[in-house]
Amino acid sequence: MMDQAGTGWRERPQEIWIGVLGLGIALAPTHTKIAGGAWLLVCLAGLLLFFRKPAVQGDERAAASKAWLIACAVAAALATITYLIWPGGPDTLHAEFRLLLAAAATQQLVRHLPAAERWRALTLPAVALACVAALGKVAVTPDRLFLPSNALPWSVSITFLLCLLLPELFGGCVSPARRKWYGLALLAGLGAILMSQSRGAFAVLIWIAWLAATGWRAAHPGVRLRHVALGGTVVAALFVSSAWLSSDPLRLRMGWNEVATAQAQGNYNTSLGARLYLWSLAWRSIQASPWIGVGGRDRLAQIKAAGTELPDLQRAQLALVRNVGHVHNQYLHAAMDGGLIGLASTLAVLAGLCAAAWRLRRFDPVASRQMQGVLFMHATAGLTNVNMAHNYYAIMLSLAVTLILVGAGRKSGDRAPFV
């Protein structure tokens, strides 16, 4: 048996594989190919285990992973339909299939690998190291444009790591020493996200504040709710006040000015200004073809032609818009490319995360909270970017869900999680 004390590593091939996977996860924030290698390890393991008799015929973990697998299959099928309608169309087709392959592998992993507590013991330290690696990567990178993948999907991927650690920190059975280490790792990951200046990933602060408030309130039931709300308001005010610092470290003041400039002067040559124009462009296109969209080629043609019929001054104010490839909103992008079919594909992934979180809630509230965090970040980050157009993002989302599902199942005697 793998869990017996004194057993050599050569007699524990599964744990050797988990160790290699953990190394890949720990270094995933530093390079896209390392993250891809970890994802490939998951897929290859699932393929090999498919031909073996499962150790567990069916349990609650398997039911949750099956819900995720079905959702990914539906998303991939719908994305394929949009591709058949509009050949060369959806930018996210590879992402859906990456999710599907990892989901199929996860279904096999939960039926063959060690018990959930052993999986967590081997993989959560790797997640903590990944947070530290993310901080190191952003610290040595001279410009956010040179981070692995695009800065926004990269930073949202780091939020997934926080979503895995934070519920374990509050609700799991963690030793005091490891709790301190996880806390430091969380601060490192949060620092990496803030230093990346990716405003679309800042929603993780809402999730952290919510978990911290609910966890603290559960530990102090005598404290009134208005006191918790007051504390949250103070924290939010301190965060927003960074916009008044001369350096504007989180680019909040810059974002406000970009929106104001776009609305007042019609100058869309800024990050948020371009988004405003692209969202309007996508909405008009969706209204013209709501059922099957216009396809990726026409979407790209519309973007490249933005303002070309206008006078020189107005045309120049849309120069940045013409240099992008998508509309910087996952939902509008999917609906513009594939109509309701494309939008349904995007929503299927959200439905899968939601279904998995609900099933996990029945037997492992901590794992359910982890999945809820990933769901929250995936849903909110898609409002300002098409993250699924980046394969790195799909890989990190796959790995996060795999870590949650395989590690689900609280051991008897675990500390009662907050609700």
HUHU-V612287 format. One record per helix or strand of 3 or more residues. SS is the DSSP state (@ for helix, = for strand). FROM is the first residue (numbers start at 1). TO is the last residue. If there is no record, write none. Layout:
# HUHU-V612287
ss=SS from=FROM to=TO
ss=SS from=FROM to=TO
This chain:
# HUHU-V612287
ss=@ from=9 to=11
ss=@ from=13 to=30
ss=@ from=32 to=50
ss=@ from=60 to=85
ss=@ from=93 to=109
ss=@ from=116 to=140
ss=@ from=144 to=146
ss=@ from=151 to=171
ss=@ from=176 to=196
ss=@ from=199 to=201
ss=@ from=204 to=219
ss=@ from=225 to=244
ss=@ from=252 to=265
ss=@ from=271 to=288
ss=@ from=295 to=304
ss=@ from=312 to=316
ss=@ from=321 to=323
ss=@ from=330 to=361
ss=@ from=365 to=381
ss=@ from=387 to=389
ss=@ from=391 to=406
